Amino acid sequence: LELHACDARLARMCVVLGVTLVWTFKILDYFDWEFNTDAHSIAGFVSVILCLIVALSGSLTAGMAQFYNGEKAWTPKEKVTKVGKFHKWAGYFMLFIGNATAMLGIVHYYKDIVEDD
């Protein structure tokens, strides 16, 4: 049962990672593989990188929690706790950047597209 749960987590992570990468490549292809320098594009690129980091750190945390037997008695803090805290704060930062990216996209849409019509 534990191996099945690990496979399910890995599959979910691969789906999120795959969807993120596919849409990144579609957007880059739409813009002829050139990066825009507006705030929305830069924040979107940072969001993609953070999404990859959060997904990988979450998988590492889940794997360590499931298969890791713990540190030696004299170790002050477990590695699982450290990786888990990193994943938690990276996730919070990802949510913040994601919301900022969406907000910047809305501003870009109304400022550059709607007002130009």
C-alpha positions as CSV (number, residue, x, y, z in Angstrom):
1,L,0.0,0.0,0.0
2,E,2.8,2.4,0.8
3,L,4.4,1.9,-2.6
4,H,1.1,2.5,-4.3
5,A,0.7,5.8,-2.4
6,C,4.2,6.9,-3.5
7,D,3.4,6.0,-7.1
8,A,0.2,8.1,-6.9
9,R,2.1,11.1,-5.5
10,L,4.8,10.7,-8.2
11,A,2.1,10.5,-10.9
12,R,0.4,13.7,-9.6
13,M,3.7,15.5,-9.5
14,C,4.5,14.5,-13.1
15,V,1.1,15.7,-14.2
16,V,1.6,19.1,-12.7
17,L,5.1,19.3,-14.0
18,G,4.0,18.2,-17.4
19,V,1.2,20.6,-17.7
20,T,3.4,23.5,-16.5
21,L,6.1,22.6,-19.1
22,V,3.7,22.0,-22.0
23,W,2.1,25.4,-21.5
24,T,5.4,27.1,-21.0
25,F,6.6,25.8,-24.4
26,K,3.2,26.7,-26.0
27,I,3.5,30.2,-24.8
28,L,7.1,30.5,-25.9
29,D,6.2,29.1,-29.3
30,Y,3.4,31.7,-29.6
31,F,5.9,34.5,-29.1
32,D,8.5,32.9,-31.5
33,W,10.7,31.8,-28.6
34,E,11.5,35.3,-27.5
35,F,11.0,36.4,-23.9
36,N,9.0,39.6,-23.3
37,T,10.4,42.0,-20.8
38,D,7.1,43.2,-19.3
39,A,6.4,42.6,-15.6
40,H,3.7,39.9,-16.4
41,S,6.1,37.8,-18.5
42,I,9.0,38.0,-16.0
43,A,6.6,37.1,-13.1
44,G,5.3,34.2,-15.2
45,F,8.8,32.9,-15.8
46,V,9.6,33.1,-12.1
47,S,6.3,31.3,-11.4
48,V,7.3,28.4,-13.7
49,I,10.7,28.0,-12.1
50,L,9.1,28.2,-8.6
51,C,6.5,25.6,-9.6
52,L,9.2,23.2,-10.6
53,I,11.1,23.8,-7.3
54,V,7.9,23.4,-5.2
55,A,6.9,20.2,-7.0
56,L,10.3,18.6,-6.7
57,S,10.7,19.6,-3.0
58,G,7.2,18.3,-2.2
59,S,8.1,15.0,-3.8
60,L,11.3,14.9,-1.9
61,T,9.5,15.7,1.3
62,A,6.9,13.0,0.7
63,G,9.5,10.4,-0.2
64,M,11.7,11.2,2.8
65,A,8.7,11.1,5.1
66,Q,7.7,7.7,3.8
67,F,11.0,5.9,3.4
68,Y,13.3,7.7,5.8
69,N,13.9,6.2,9.2
70,G,15.0,9.3,10.9
71,E,18.3,10.8,12.1
72,K,20.6,9.5,14.8
73,A,19.7,10.4,18.3
74,W,22.4,13.1,18.6
75,T,21.2,15.0,15.5
76,P,19.5,18.3,16.5
77,K,16.9,18.3,13.7
78,E,15.6,15.9,11.2
79,K,16.2,16.5,7.5
80,V,12.5,15.7,6.7
81,T,11.5,18.7,8.8
82,K,14.0,21.0,7.1
83,V,12.9,20.0,3.6
84,G,9.3,20.2,4.6
85,K,9.7,23.7,5.9
86,F,11.5,24.7,2.7
87,H,8.6,23.2,0.7
88,K,6.0,25.0,2.8
89,W,7.6,28.4,2.5
90,A,8.4,27.9,-1.2
91,G,4.8,27.0,-1.7
92,Y,3.6,30.2,0.1
93,F,6.0,32.3,-2.1
94,M,4.7,30.5,-5.2
95,L,1.1,31.3,-4.3
96,F,2.1,35.0,-3.8
97,I,4.0,35.2,-7.1
98,G,1.2,33.3,-8.9
99,N,-1.4,35.8,-7.7
100,A,0.9,38.7,-8.6
101,T,1.4,37.2,-12.0
102,A,-2.3,36.9,-12.5
103,M,-2.8,40.5,-11.4
104,L,-0.1,41.8,-13.7
105,G,-1.7,39.8,-16.6
106,I,-5.1,41.5,-15.9
107,V,-3.4,44.9,-15.8
108,H,-1.5,44.1,-19.0
109,Y,-4.8,43.0,-20.7
110,Y,-6.7,46.1,-19.8
111,K,-3.9,48.6,-20.4
112,D,-2.4,47.3,-23.6
113,I,-5.1,45.3,-25.3
114,V,-8.5,46.8,-24.3
115,E,-7.4,50.4,-24.4
116,D,-5.8,49.9,-27.8
117,D,-9.1,48.8,-29.4
